[in-house]
């Protein structure tokens, strides 16, 4: 049985500081999230419809409004807006960068908030503007999810991240002091070595109990290292853990639980949309963060797909009054549960299938979704990391990090690849490490120039 970990004076101080500094700003948004979660389905539908109507009416009144927004804003009843939502055009990253350029939005509408951009892991850095209200709503969404995961104000949080852009902000001593007061310990995971694991273990010893979060691949690396080195982590030392920035597979969560006693819980989000869905411990599906987010799943033709069918995730932010995230194609793929009602707003995602940029089309027209490689390599414990590189007119490159295969295991993998790729040429290369991208992510499927 895990020992009871009592909060120390520092944790109580951090809790009091959090309640004074952030709690009062977030309470209205937290109350909205909690009210939606407790409401019956009919009331939830009405809340979503009302949020959508308020959004389209706001943006329809702006000078940069699309004509379809203006038309839908004329609907008198929220339910009519909900029914007609799919008639609006789908916005792309190019729309956000040019049609709704954030610099122009600030100038034309005197907006107050935060200008930012995505990291461009898909090759398309996207600029956007968040008004102050949505900044607070997204922070409240994060707090809402973290509480469900097991976090509470005052608990030390160890963040294993990899972006120079994000970690770099923590280098100055004043930022580090502020982080410590907030209970945040930043561990640079850009270069994953045993020193990364040691830094996490050292941080765990500084507090009776902690939460851990970070890129999935980094948390998995640390868990592997802990198990391989036989490091014992006292029960209760890690209260909860969640991921960010990358997809999460069941075997990765299970490995982390073996090392630290708790699983990695899934928090799905993006830089431009913030937190979008979460999967608390024991839940079969990811739950949308509603009523702040609304999602549709469509095929390549823009029409809704059936429940259980993989399609493009089209997101709407029902709070943001800066960049118009109205039917925004974020570039991700997913599926609703097969039990979902086709005529009801989607409330859960049964699965995520990565970014569309991670899809490979074979010479014969067959399509491989990025998550295929996770399922393939989970059966090969010798592989610690992998990367699939697609180069036009050249063999597929499969880069592997790990302890290598026996001749029998190598033949097994090659037989599976040959059968699945149906004649497409490939080459397997063992490497010491897979270099992260500019934002610290280790992309599993990449596109590279022709050799």
C-alpha positions, 0 to 999 in steps of 0.5 A: 500500500502506498504511504500517505504523503502529507503536504509540507509548508512549501506546498501549502504556501504554493497552494495559497499563492495559486488561490490568490494569484490565479484562482479568482480569475479561473473560477467562472470558467471552471464553474462553466466546465463543471456545470456542463459536465454535470448537465444531462445530454439535452442541457449540454446540447443547448449550452453548446448551441448557445455558445456557437450562436454567440460566436458566429454572431460576434464574428459576423459583425466584424469587417473580416466576416465571411458571408457564410458567417453573416448568413448563419448569424441571422438564425434566431434560435441556437438550435438552428445555428447548431443544425447549420454549423456544417454549412460554414467553410472549413478554415485552414492554416493558410487562412489564419496566417493571411486572411486573419493575420494576427497583426491586422486583427490587433490593429483593426479591433484593438484586441488585448491578449497574446499573439503566438504561433505553432511550432511548425512540426507539420512544416506550416507554422501558424500564427494566431491571436488569443484574447484575454478571456480565452487565455483564462478559459484555456488555463481553466481547462488545463486546471480542470483536466489536471484536477481530474488526473489527480493534481491539486494546487500546491502539488509539485509538478515536474515538467519534462519538455524539449523545446528551446523556445519553452525551456529557454524561458526558464533559464533566467534565475528569476523565472526559475524562482517564479517556477519554484514558487508555483511548484514547477520544476523544469527538466530539459528533455531535448537531449535524452540521457541518463542525466535526464532521468537523474534530474527527474529522480532528484526532483522527486526527492525534493517533495513528498509527492509530485505530478509529472508531465511532458512529451510522451516520448520523453516520459517513455524514455525515462520510464525505460531508463528507470526500469533498465537501471533498476531504480526504485521509486517509492510508492506514492512518490508520483501521484499522477502523470499526463502527456502533452505534445505527442500521441499516447499509446497504451503500451507507453502508459503501461511502461510508465506505470511499471516504473512510477506506479501510475499511468500516463493520462492522455491530455490532447491539445495543440498550441493554437487550440489549447487543451481539447480533450482528456482521458482520465484513468480508466476511461475508454475514450477521450472526453472533449473539453466542453462547452469550450470546444466543439468538434466535427469529424469529416472525410476528404470531401468535407462530409461527416463520417460515420461513428467509428470511422477515421476522419479529419478533426474540425475544431471550433473554439467557442470562447476565442474572440481573437482569431476566428477558430470556427471550423478550423482544420488543425491537421489531426485525424481521429474517430468518434466511438461507434456507439455515438449518435450520428445526429448528436454533437460529438462528446468523445473521441474513441481514438486519435490517429496522428497528423495527416502529415504522418500519412504515407501513400504507397505506390499502389495507392494504399494509405498507411496511417501514422499510428500503424508504426506504433502498433507494429513496433510495440511487438518489438521490445528491442526498439526504444525509438523509431522514425519513418522517413519518406523521400520522394523517389527513394526507399522508405527509411526506417530508423531504429534506436535500441539494442538491435535484433537477432537474425530471427527477429530481423527476419520477422520484422522484414517479413511483416514490412514486405507483406504490408508495404506490398513491394515498396522499397525500404531500408532499416537503419540502426542509429544512436539517437533520433534528433528532435525537431526545433520544438523538441518533438521526435517526429515518428513520421517525417518527409525529407527531400529526395536524395 
